[in-house]
Amino acid sequence: MLPSFYIALRFIHFAALMVLLGSTISCSMLAPQAFKPVLIRRLQWQWHSAVWMTMLSAVSLLCAQAGMMGSGWQDTINPQVWLAVLGTRFGSVWLWQISLGVVTVVVLMLKPRNLQSLLLTLAAGQLILLAGVGHAAMREDFYGGLQRLNHAVHLLSAGWWVGGLLPLIMCMRMARKPRWRGAAITAMMRFSRYGHLAVAAVLLSGLINSLMILGWSLPLESDYVRFLLVKVVFVAVMVIIALYNRYYLVPRFNRAPTATKQFVRLTWLEIILSVVVLLAVSIFATWEPY
């Protein structure tokens, strides 16, 4: 039961950070200046929820790790076991993760003028820190440093791509209103243009990360490898959907009224597939590669 709870918390933490990164990128970097306040208000429930979920899940993950390192549920609230966990490599990274989570909540409550930019920076910092735990942190040498750097690029790119899908749907809805049509379309085109970079970085960094962990051999008898191949299939389907949306449906928006509805439906399918992939990552990240 406790390992399942730990996996669920990992999923929530990763998902919240990606939603926060994607929404803040859309609001602060992709939306035209006059459109930013409108999009921020429409996405407010997303990044507000994501900020609190990120902080709470980070603290809960420390407690769950303490229980798994100790004697079960009773040690999830044992301060002595918490200190023991903080003395590990995981704990040294996770202390910063919790600290950044708390800082993010404080920034949200203070509401500074450059709130979206600060939240974007803090979300990116927390995603980068996640490269310091798990399989990417198995090595201590220069090779290990390169692996963690590559994994950080993978996490940031995935957050940019997946986290930007909900804002994309919101822009799609707002494009139906004459007042915001031009600005919403501009934001969507920027997401599409720069999203190519995110998808390419996800694929390339994912391939490099797999090679660094497994080498050129794929032991198919390993549950980890089989799960990894399932993940690859789902990501491939997501890429196909994204390409179909961009190069087949978008040019038909003005000629075929059903193209916009199909675009939204397929984007929701892309979101569902990303949830499946993220859940798979949360599960097999706790497994040994062999």
C-alpha positions in Angstrom: 0.0 0.0 0.0 2.8 2.5 0.9 4.7 1.9 -2.4 1.4 2.6 -4.3 0.9 5.8 -2.3 4.5 6.8 -3.1 3.9 6.2 -6.9 0.6 8.2 -6.7 2.4 11.1 -5.1 5.2 11.0 -7.7 2.5 11.2 -10.4 0.8 14.2 -8.7 4.1 16.0 -8.2 5.3 15.6 -11.8 1.9 16.4 -13.2 1.5 19.6 -11.1 5.0 20.8 -12.0 4.3 20.3 -15.7 0.9 22.0 -15.6 2.5 24.9 -13.7 5.4 25.2 -16.2 3.1 24.9 -19.3 0.6 27.5 -18.1 3.2 30.0 -17.0 5.1 29.7 -20.3 1.8 30.2 -22.2 0.9 33.3 -20.1 4.3 35.0 -19.9 6.0 34.1 -23.1 3.5 32.9 -25.8 0.5 35.2 -25.3 0.5 38.7 -26.9 0.8 41.5 -24.3 -2.8 42.6 -24.4 -4.0 39.0 -24.2 -1.9 38.0 -21.2 -4.2 39.3 -18.4 -7.2 37.5 -20.0 -5.4 34.2 -20.4 -3.9 34.4 -16.8 -7.5 34.8 -15.4 -8.8 31.9 -17.5 -5.9 29.6 -16.4 -5.8 30.8 -12.8 -7.4 27.7 -11.4 -4.7 25.6 -13.1 -1.6 27.3 -11.8 -3.1 28.1 -8.4 -3.9 24.4 -7.9 -0.6 23.3 -9.3 1.4 25.5 -6.9 -0.3 24.0 -3.9 -0.2 20.5 -5.2 3.5 20.8 -5.9 4.3 21.9 -2.4 2.0 19.4 -0.6 3.1 16.5 -2.7 6.8 17.3 -2.2 6.3 17.2 1.6 4.2 14.0 1.4 6.8 12.3 -0.8 9.4 12.9 2.0 7.0 11.3 4.5 6.3 8.4 2.2 10.0 7.9 1.6 10.6 7.8 5.3 7.9 5.1 5.7 9.5 3.0 3.0 13.0 3.5 4.5 11.6 2.8 8.0 9.1 0.3 9.3 6.0 1.4 7.3 3.2 3.9 7.8 4.1 4.7 11.4 7.5 6.1 10.3 5.9 8.4 7.8 5.4 10.8 10.7 8.6 10.0 12.6 10.9 13.1 12.7 13.9 10.9 13.4 13.3 8.9 10.2 12.8 12.1 8.3 16.2 13.3 9.4 17.7 9.9 8.3 16.1 10.3 4.9 17.4 13.9 4.6 20.9 12.5 5.2 20.7 10.4 2.0 21.3 11.6 -1.6 17.6 11.6 -2.2 17.0 13.7 0.9 19.7 16.3 0.1 17.9 16.9 -3.2 14.5 16.7 -1.8 15.1 19.3 0.9 15.7 21.8 -1.9 12.6 20.5 -3.7 10.5 21.2 -0.6 12.1 24.6 -0.1 11.4 25.7 -3.6 7.8 24.4 -3.2 7.3 26.5 -0.1 8.9 29.6 -1.8 6.5 29.1 -4.8 3.5 29.1 -2.4 4.8 32.3 -0.8 5.4 34.0 -4.1 1.8 33.0 -5.1 0.4 34.6 -2.0 2.5 37.8 -2.3 1.4 38.3 -5.9 4.4 40.3 -7.1 4.1 42.2 -10.4 6.2 39.6 -12.3 4.3 36.7 -10.8 4.1 34.5 -13.9 7.8 34.9 -14.7 8.7 34.0 -11.1 6.4 31.0 -11.1 7.9 29.8 -14.4 11.4 30.0 -13.0 10.5 28.2 -9.8 8.7 25.4 -11.7 11.7 25.0 -14.0 14.0 24.9 -11.0 12.0 22.1 -9.4 11.9 20.1 -12.6 15.6 20.4 -12.9 16.1 19.2 -9.4 14.1 16.0 -10.2 17.0 15.0 -12.5 19.0 14.6 -9.3 16.9 11.6 -8.1 16.0 8.3 -9.7 17.9 6.5 -12.4 19.6 9.6 -13.8 21.4 10.0 -10.4 22.9 6.5 -10.4 26.4 7.7 -11.3 28.7 10.2 -9.6 31.3 10.8 -12.3 31.4 13.2 -15.2 29.2 10.8 -17.2 26.6 10.9 -14.4 26.6 14.7 -14.6 25.9 14.6 -18.3 23.1 12.1 -17.7 21.5 14.4 -15.1 21.8 17.4 -17.5 20.2 15.5 -20.3 17.4 14.3 -18.0 16.8 17.9 -16.9 16.4 18.9 -20.5 14.0 15.9 -20.9 11.8 17.0 -18.0 11.7 20.7 -19.0 10.8 19.8 -22.6 8.1 17.4 -21.5 6.7 20.0 -19.1 6.7 22.6 -21.9 4.9 20.2 -24.3 2.4 18.4 -22.1 1.8 21.4 -19.7 1.0 23.6 -22.7 -1.9 21.4 -24.0 -4.5 22.7 -21.5 -3.7 26.4 -22.3 -3.8 25.5 -26.0 -7.4 24.2 -25.6 -8.3 27.4 -23.7 -6.9 29.5 -26.5 -8.9 27.5 -29.0 -12.1 28.2 -27.1 -11.3 31.9 -26.8 -10.5 32.1 -30.6 -14.3 31.7 -31.1 -14.8 35.1 -29.6 -14.3 37.9 -32.2 -12.7 40.2 -29.5 -9.9 37.8 -28.7 -9.7 35.7 -31.9 -6.5 37.3 -33.3 -4.6 37.2 -30.0 -5.7 33.7 -29.3 -4.6 32.5 -32.7 -1.2 34.2 -32.3 -0.7 32.4 -29.0 -1.6 29.1 -30.5 0.7 29.6 -33.5 3.6 30.5 -31.1 2.9 27.3 -29.1 2.9 25.3 -32.4 6.1 27.0 -33.6 8.1 26.5 -30.4 6.4 23.3 -29.5 8.3 21.6 -32.4 11.5 22.3 -30.3 10.0 20.8 -27.2 8.9 17.6 -28.9 12.2 17.2 -30.6 14.0 17.7 -27.3 11.8 15.2 -25.6 12.5 12.5 -28.2 16.3 13.2 -28.4 16.9 13.5 -24.7 14.7 10.4 -24.0 16.7 8.3 -26.5 20.0 9.5 -24.9 18.7 8.8 -21.4 17.6 5.3 -22.3 21.0 4.6 -23.9 22.8 5.9 -20.8 20.8 3.6 -18.5 20.5 0.5 -20.7 23.2 0.7 -23.3 22.6 -0.6 -26.7 21.1 -3.9 -25.5 17.4 -4.2 -24.6 16.8 -7.1 -22.2 13.2 -7.8 -23.1 12.8 -10.1 -20.1 13.1 -7.0 -17.9 9.8 -5.5 -16.8 11.4 -2.1 -16.9 12.3 -2.5 -20.6 8.9 -3.7 -21.5 7.3 -0.8 -19.7 9.7 1.5 -21.4 8.6 0.2 -24.8 5.0 0.8 -23.9 5.9 4.4 -23.0 7.6 4.8 -26.3 4.5 3.6 -28.2 2.3 6.1 -26.4 4.7 9.0 -27.0 4.9 8.1 -30.7 1.0 8.2 -30.9 1.1 11.7 -29.1 3.7 12.9 -31.7 1.5 11.6 -34.6 -1.5 13.4 -33.1 0.4 16.6 -32.7 1.7 16.5 -36.3 -1.8 15.7 -37.7 -3.3 18.6 -35.7 -0.7 21.0 -36.9 -0.3 20.1 -40.6 -3.7 18.6 -41.5 -6.3 20.2 -39.3 -5.0 23.7 -38.7 -4.8 24.6 -42.4 -8.5 23.5 -42.7 -9.9 25.7 -39.9 -11.4 28.2 -42.2 -12.6 25.8 -44.8 -14.0 22.9 -42.7 -16.0 23.9 -39.5 -15.6 20.3 -38.1 -11.8 20.7 -38.2 -11.7 22.8 -35.0 -13.9 20.3 -33.1 -11.7 17.5 -34.2 -8.6 19.4 -33.2 -10.0 19.9 -29.6 -11.0 16.2 -29.4 -7.5 15.0 -30.5 -5.8 17.4 -28.2 -7.8 16.0 -25.3 -6.7 12.5 -26.4 -3.1 13.8 -26.4 -3.6 15.0 -22.8 -5.1 11.6 -21.8 -2.1 9.8 -23.4 0.3 12.1 -21.6 -1.4 11.2 -18.3 -0.9 7.5 -19.1 2.8 8.1 -20.0 3.3 10.1 -16.8 1.7 7.3 -14.7 4.0 4.8 -16.4 7.0 6.9 -15.7 6.0 7.2 -12.0 5.7 3.4 -11.8 8.8 2.2 -13.5 11.0 4.9 -12.0 10.9 2.8 -8.8 12.0 -0.3 -10.7 15.5 -1.5 -11.4 16.5 -1.4 -15.1 17.5 -5.0 -15.1 
